[in-house]
Amino acid sequence: MRVLVVGGGGREHAICWKLAQSPKVTELYCAPGNGGIAQVATCVPIKATDVDGMVKWAKENAMDFVMVAPDDPLALGMVDALEAVVFNNMAYPLDGGAAYAYPVDERLQAFQIPLMPSLGEGLGWSLSAQALCEGLGASYTWDEDTQAATMVFRDVEIVLTAGSTTALVDGQPMELDAAPVLQDGQLVCVYTPFEAWQIDMCTAYERYVPGSENNERVAWLICP
């Protein structure tokens, strides 16, 4: 059985890890996947919210089963689209039913932002809060007097202050592993507080080769 898993977060990693153990699965793919998933499945560079692209690839590559794991593509109707041919935002049911409009929310598109240096030993890469907000279309307000950034996405407010290990998420304090710092005019921080926005984040590779010591992370991959 040829299986495609849609998504690229920890949940999809667990799903792929388990599916890879099944003797019934002869080929396992994941789109877009991530570096960890690449160890158990073949990653396909298609955004999880790219309904047209995902359906086209699944049909062209004769997938026997497609598992749509993330909420956003489910809300966008990817499962329904997999039961039809989608072209130019129109769906044509395979059972011969009437075609219907199938719009895709352009705001739900994966994107990349640059990796920033680690803020401490064992903490991994950090990120620019402003670059993340610009990619998401989130609001970003910098207060020079307080050295704090206020950001809002999906009605969840996050406040980060340079030099402080305490963030505010909807007014509630959250302790960070490292304090945000200013680097070249950018507020650089760990990714932990942004989990409150329910976005999937992983480091992306130029080209990932399982088991190789030469795999180089090149960016953060953000799946809204």
N, C-alpha and C positions, 0 to 999 in steps of 0.2 A: 504494500500500500504506500502510495506517495502522499505525504502529509505536509501541509503548510500551516505554520502557526503565525498569526498576526500579532505584532507587538515587539517590544524591545526592552522590557524592564525585568525586575526580579521575578515577577509572577510568570512571565513567559519563559524565563530561564528554567524555573522549576518544572514547567509543563514539558519543555523540550527535553530536559534531563530524564524525565520519566518516560516519555514517548520513545526516546532513543533505546530504552531497555526492552521494548516490545519486539518480539520476533515477527510480528505482523507488519511492522513499519520497515519498508525497504529503503526509502529515501525520505529524509527529514529536512525541511526548509523552514526558515524563520525570516520574516520581513518586518522591520528592518534588522532586528536582532541586535547583538552587541558583541563585544570581545569574548565574554564568558560563554555566551550561547554558541559562538563560532566553534567551540571545542566539541560540541555534540550535534550541531546541525549546520547546514550550509546557509549563510546569511544572504539575503536578497536586498539590495539597496532601494527599497520602496517604502515611502512613508506610511505609517500605520493608518493615517487618515486619507490616503490617496485611494479612494474607492475605485475610480476608473482604472488606475494603474494596477491595483492589486487584483481586481477581477480579470483584467486582460492577461496578466502574467499567469494567474492560476489556470485559466482556460488554455492558454497557449502551451503551458507545460504539463497539462493533463493531470492536475492534482486530483486525487481520489477523495481527499478529505481536507477541509480548511477549518481551522479553529480560530475564531475571532475572539481574542481574550480581553483587550482593553475596552473601556467604556465608550470612548469617543467614536471609534469606528462602528461600534454597535449602535450608538445613537444616530450615527449618520446613515444607518441602514445597510451596512456592508453585507450582512447575511442575506438580506432580500436581494441585493444586487448580484450576489453570487449565484442566485437562481435565475438570473437574466443576463442578457448582453447589454452592457452599459456603454454608450457612446455619446460624446458631446452633451453630457448631463441629461441624457434620455435613456430610460431603461426599456428593453424589449424582452418581455418574458419568454423563456424557452418553451413554455407550453402553448405559445401562439396567442396569448392574451394581448390586450391593447397596450400600446406603449404609454409610458407616463413620465412626467418630468422628474428628474433625479438630481437636484442641485447639491453641490459640495460646498461646505463651509470653508472658504479660503483662509480663515483665521486659524484653522486647526492644521497647521503644516509644520513638520519637523524642520529644524534649522540648526546651525552650528554657531558657537561662539568660541573665541580663543581660550586656550588653557592659560591660567595664571599660576605663578610660582606657589609652592606650598607655604602655608603660614606656620608650619611647625613639623617637627619630626613625626612621621607616621600618619600625617593628616591627608596626604594625597594632594591632588591639584585643587586650586581655588578658582574663583571666577569673578568677573566684573559684574557687580549688581546692575549697573546701568546698561551694560551690553545685553544682559538677560532681559531686562525690562523692555528695551528697544525691540528685541526679537519677538517678545510675547505681545507687544502692544500694551504693556502695563504702564500705569502712571508712575513717574519717578520724580520726586521733589527733593532737592538738596538744600539743606539749611547750613549756610556757612558759619553762622554763630554757634550753633550747637554741634556742628560737624556730624549731622545725622541725615540719613536718607529715609524718606517715607515712600513706600511703594505699595500699590494696590493692584491686585489681579483677582478676578473672580470673586470680588467683594471681600477679599481677605487682605487686611493691611499688615505690612511688615515694616518695622522701624529698626534700622541698624545704625549704630553710632561708632564712629572710628575710635578705636582704642578701648571699647567696652565689650566684654564677653557676654553681656546680657542683651538679647534682642527682644523686641515686643511683637507678638503675633496677635492681632486683634486685641491689643491692650494687655495681653497676658505675657509675663516674662518667660523667656526661653534661654537657657544657658548654652553658650557655644563653646566648642573645643578650642577656638582661637578667636581673638578679637579682630574685627575688620580693620584694615589699614588703607591709607591712601597711597596709591602708586601711580605716578604720572597723571594725576587728576582723576583717577578712577578709584571708587571704593571697592576694594578687593576683599572677599570673604569666603568662608566655607559654604558649601551648598545646603547644609542642614536646614536652615530656616525656610528655604523655598519648598521643602516637602509639604508645607502647609497649603501650597497652591495646587497640589495633586498633579504635578507634572513629572514625566519620566525623564531622568537625566543619566547619561553614561558617557564615558570617554570614548571617542571615536578614533579609528586607526586609518592611516592612509591605505594600508593593505594588511589584513590580519592573516597570519599563517599559524595554525595551531601548533603549539609546542616550540615555536621559535623564540629565541631570546632577543631577536632583533625587531620585534614588533614595537613601533613607536606611536604613542598616543599623540594626536595632532590637534584635537579640539574637543569641546563638550558637544554632545549630541542632545538636543532638547526636543522632546516629544510633548507638545502641549496637552 
